[in-house]
């Protein structure tokens, strides 16, 4: 199997990291703060519903800004 070129590999790795962070960080916070005997999944879905609308546009905007900065300043050196 042939490896993907670096221009595809880096965005895929970044996307996978962001998916893991957006889904797992609310789960960690819920597991630390959930009351004894309360169901985990509804609390996690609620936390994910509160985090995702802000995290996803922030991730996309920061990726675009960092990509623009890298293409503008780093690749010309």
Helices and strands as residue ranges (DSSP letters): H 6-33, H 40-69, I 70-74
